[in-house]
């Protein structure tokens, strides 16, 4: 009995099937010889019949035909470029929306976005208010006037020189900054529920599921005004609902606190 061949390739086995089929050998006999020569796992009986049918129809190629439909992997340069273009057009587009638009798997899109392109989704940084160009210019002018005031007062005996100290701390005119007061006005809701992140608790696998009822912020708002100086808050006032700001009132109040 012949010794089975241990090392073989699919193309080699298919070539043997084609040779025996062209000699007029029956598919059942071809499968028997393939199993004896290459082993039982070389080609199943149904595959031998399938290849004999293809060769009978005139097929000459021994390689695999290109598969129709979606490729095995979609992580290629073309899809990477398309995903990047979609994200640049809409930074809020979701992985699911990208997958539907490009007709590729969500896992592939996730791999392209995070591993290939290096994107990560973050929340926008919260800022108190949007400053216009006029607002920014006003702040620059005020800062420049304060800096000039510090530089003009450098010759006084009771002042310190503006600059960086030995420990890296910023030093400036103490008297000037002690006399500076600033304030802010903002609307405050009467009831502001805690956020979902604030209510997070540690949970053991055996612990029961915690529930949190949705609470809306109150529609009623009041105006809160805060003034402070270099030492801390000097005035915190919450106006009654419906009352307007009176600048003269706070000026007189601040004068009384000095």
C-alpha positions as CSV (number, residue, x, y, z in Angstrom):
1,X,0.0,0.0,0.0
2,X,1.3,3.4,-0.9
3,X,2.3,5.9,1.8
4,X,0.0,8.9,2.0
5,X,1.5,12.2,1.0
6,X,1.7,14.4,4.1
7,X,2.5,17.8,2.5
8,X,0.2,18.9,-0.3
9,X,-1.7,22.0,-1.5
10,X,-5.3,22.5,-2.6
11,X,-4.1,23.3,-6.2
12,X,-2.2,20.1,-6.3
13,X,-5.2,18.0,-5.3
14,X,-7.4,19.8,-7.7
15,X,-4.9,19.2,-10.5
16,X,-5.1,15.4,-9.7
17,X,-8.9,15.5,-9.8
18,X,-8.8,17.2,-13.2
19,X,-6.2,14.7,-14.5
20,X,-8.2,11.7,-13.4
21,X,-11.5,13.2,-14.6
22,X,-10.0,13.8,-18.0
23,X,-9.0,10.2,-18.1
24,X,-12.6,9.2,-17.7
25,X,-12.3,8.1,-14.0
26,X,-15.6,8.3,-12.1
27,X,-15.9,10.8,-9.2
28,X,-16.4,8.1,-6.6
29,X,-13.1,6.4,-7.8
30,X,-11.3,9.8,-7.8
31,X,-12.4,10.4,-4.2
32,X,-11.1,7.0,-3.2
33,X,-7.7,7.6,-4.8
34,X,-7.4,11.0,-3.4
35,X,-8.1,9.7,0.1
36,X,-5.6,6.9,-0.3
37,X,-2.9,9.2,-1.6
38,X,-3.4,12.4,0.3
39,X,-5.5,11.4,3.3
40,X,-9.2,11.6,4.2
41,X,-9.0,15.4,4.9
42,X,-7.6,16.3,1.5
43,X,-11.0,16.7,-0.3
44,X,-14.4,15.6,0.7
45,X,-16.6,13.4,-1.5
46,X,-19.0,16.3,-2.3
47,X,-16.2,18.6,-3.3
48,X,-14.8,16.0,-5.6
49,X,-18.2,15.7,-7.3
50,X,-18.4,19.6,-7.4
51,X,-15.0,19.9,-9.1
52,X,-15.7,17.2,-11.6
53,X,-18.9,19.1,-12.5
54,X,-17.0,22.3,-13.0
55,X,-14.3,20.6,-15.1
56,X,-17.1,18.9,-17.2
57,X,-18.5,22.4,-17.8
58,X,-15.2,23.6,-19.2
59,X,-13.5,25.1,-16.3
60,X,-9.7,25.2,-16.5
61,X,-8.7,27.3,-13.5
62,X,-7.7,25.6,-10.3
63,X,-7.8,28.6,-8.1
64,X,-10.8,30.0,-6.1
65,X,-13.2,32.3,-7.9
66,X,-13.6,35.8,-6.5
67,X,-16.5,35.8,-4.1
68,X,-19.3,38.1,-4.7
69,X,-20.8,40.5,-2.1
70,X,-18.9,42.0,0.9
71,X,-15.2,41.2,1.1
72,X,-13.8,39.3,4.1
73,X,-12.2,42.5,5.4
74,X,-13.1,46.1,4.7
75,X,-10.2,47.7,6.6
76,X,-8.4,49.0,3.5
77,X,-7.0,52.3,2.4
78,X,-10.1,53.2,0.4
79,X,-12.5,52.7,3.3
80,X,-10.2,54.4,5.7
81,X,-10.2,57.5,3.5
82,X,-14.0,57.4,3.2
83,X,-14.5,57.1,6.9
84,X,-12.1,60.0,7.6
85,X,-13.9,62.2,5.1
86,X,-17.3,61.5,6.7
87,X,-16.0,62.3,10.2
88,X,-14.4,65.5,9.0
89,X,-17.7,66.6,7.4
90,X,-19.8,65.7,10.6
91,X,-17.9,65.3,13.8
92,X,-21.0,64.0,15.6
93,X,-21.7,61.1,13.2
94,X,-22.1,57.8,15.0
95,X,-20.3,54.5,14.2
96,X,-23.7,53.0,13.2
97,X,-24.4,55.8,10.8
98,X,-21.0,55.5,9.1
99,X,-21.5,51.7,8.8
100,X,-24.9,52.2,7.1
101,X,-23.7,54.9,4.8
102,X,-20.6,53.0,3.6
103,X,-22.2,49.6,3.8
104,X,-19.5,48.0,5.9
105,X,-19.5,46.3,9.3
106,X,-19.8,48.3,12.5
107,X,-16.8,46.4,13.9
108,X,-14.7,47.4,10.8
109,X,-15.8,51.1,11.2
110,X,-14.9,50.9,14.9
111,X,-11.4,49.5,14.1
112,X,-10.8,52.2,11.4
113,X,-12.0,55.1,13.6
114,X,-10.1,54.1,16.8
115,X,-7.1,52.0,15.7
116,X,-6.3,53.3,12.2
117,X,-7.3,56.9,12.4
118,X,-6.8,57.4,16.1
119,X,-10.1,59.2,16.7
120,X,-11.8,59.3,20.1
121,X,-15.1,60.9,21.0
122,X,-15.1,63.6,23.6
123,X,-17.6,66.0,25.0
124,X,-17.1,69.7,24.2
125,X,-15.4,71.8,26.9
126,X,-18.0,73.9,28.8
127,X,-17.3,77.6,28.9
128,X,-19.5,80.2,30.8
129,X,-20.3,82.2,27.7
130,X,-19.3,82.9,24.1
131,X,-17.2,86.0,23.8
132,X,-17.5,88.2,20.8
133,X,-14.5,90.0,19.3
134,X,-15.6,93.2,21.1
135,X,-15.7,91.3,24.4
136,X,-12.2,89.9,23.9
137,X,-10.8,93.4,22.9
138,X,-12.3,94.9,26.0
139,X,-10.6,92.3,28.2
140,X,-7.3,92.9,26.5
141,X,-7.5,96.6,27.0
142,X,-8.4,96.3,30.7
143,X,-5.5,93.8,31.2
144,X,-3.1,96.2,29.5
145,X,-4.3,99.1,31.7
146,X,-3.8,97.0,34.8
147,X,-0.3,96.0,33.7
148,X,0.6,99.6,33.0
149,X,-0.7,100.5,36.5
150,X,1.5,97.9,38.0
151,X,4.6,99.1,36.1
152,X,3.9,102.7,37.1
153,X,3.6,101.8,40.8
154,X,6.9,99.8,40.8
155,X,8.8,102.8,42.2
156,X,6.6,103.0,45.3
157,X,8.0,101.7,48.6
158,X,4.8,99.8,49.5
159,X,4.7,97.8,46.2
160,X,6.5,94.8,45.0
161,X,8.0,94.4,41.5
162,X,5.9,92.5,38.9
163,X,7.5,89.3,37.6
164,X,8.4,85.8,38.5
165,X,9.7,85.1,42.0
166,X,12.4,82.6,43.1
167,X,9.8,79.9,43.5
168,X,8.2,80.4,40.2
169,X,5.2,82.3,41.6
170,X,3.8,85.4,40.0
171,X,4.5,88.6,42.0
172,X,2.8,91.9,41.4
173,X,1.6,95.1,43.1
174,X,-0.2,93.9,46.3
175,X,-1.9,97.2,47.0
176,X,-3.3,97.5,43.4
177,X,-4.8,94.0,43.4
178,X,-6.1,94.4,46.9
179,X,-8.2,97.3,45.7
180,X,-9.6,95.4,42.6
181,X,-13.2,94.1,42.8
182,X,-14.9,92.1,40.1
183,X,-18.3,90.5,39.8
184,X,-20.5,88.3,37.7
185,X,-24.2,87.9,37.1
186,X,-25.9,84.7,36.2
187,X,-29.3,83.0,36.2
188,X,-29.7,80.2,38.7
189,X,-32.5,77.6,38.7
190,X,-34.3,77.1,42.0
191,X,-33.9,73.4,41.6
192,X,-31.0,71.8,39.7
193,X,-31.0,68.0,39.9
194,X,-27.8,66.1,40.1
195,X,-26.4,64.7,36.9
196,X,-26.2,61.0,36.1
197,X,-22.5,61.0,36.7
198,X,-22.9,62.7,40.1
199,X,-25.3,59.9,41.2
200,X,-23.0,57.0,40.2
201,X,-22.3,54.5,43.0
202,X,-20.1,51.4,43.3
203,X,-22.0,48.2,42.7
204,X,-21.1,44.6,43.5
205,X,-22.2,41.9,40.9
206,X,-24.6,40.6,43.5
207,X,-26.0,44.0,44.4
208,X,-29.5,45.0,43.2
209,X,-29.9,47.4,40.3
210,X,-30.2,51.0,41.5
211,X,-32.9,53.2,40.0
212,X,-32.9,57.0,39.5
213,X,-36.1,58.9,38.7
214,X,-35.8,61.6,36.1
215,X,-36.1,65.1,37.6
216,X,-36.5,68.2,35.5
217,X,-34.8,71.5,36.3
218,X,-37.3,74.0,37.7
219,X,-38.6,76.6,35.2
220,X,-38.3,79.4,37.8
221,X,-35.0,81.2,37.8
222,X,-33.4,83.9,39.9
223,X,-30.5,86.3,39.2
224,X,-27.4,85.6,41.4
225,X,-24.7,88.3,41.7
226,X,-21.3,87.6,43.1
227,X,-18.5,90.1,43.8
228,X,-15.0,89.2,45.0
229,X,-11.5,90.6,45.4
230,X,-8.1,89.1,46.0
231,X,-9.1,87.8,49.5
232,X,-12.3,86.1,48.4
233,X,-16.0,86.6,48.0
234,X,-17.2,89.9,49.4
235,X,-20.8,89.8,48.3
236,X,-23.3,87.1,47.2
237,X,-26.8,88.3,46.5
238,X,-29.8,86.5,45.0
239,X,-32.5,88.8,43.7
240,X,-36.2,87.9,44.2
241,X,-37.8,86.4,41.1
242,X,-38.8,89.1,38.6
243,X,-36.6,91.8,40.1
244,X,-34.1,93.5,37.8
245,X,-30.5,94.4,38.4
246,X,-29.8,97.8,39.9
247,X,-26.1,98.7,39.4
248,X,-26.2,101.6,41.8
249,X,-27.4,99.4,44.5
250,X,-24.3,97.2,44.3
251,X,-22.0,100.1,44.0
252,X,-23.2,101.5,47.2
253,X,-23.1,98.1,48.9
254,X,-19.5,97.5,47.8
255,X,-18.5,101.0,49.1
256,X,-19.9,100.0,52.5
257,X,-17.9,96.8,52.6
258,X,-14.5,98.5,52.0
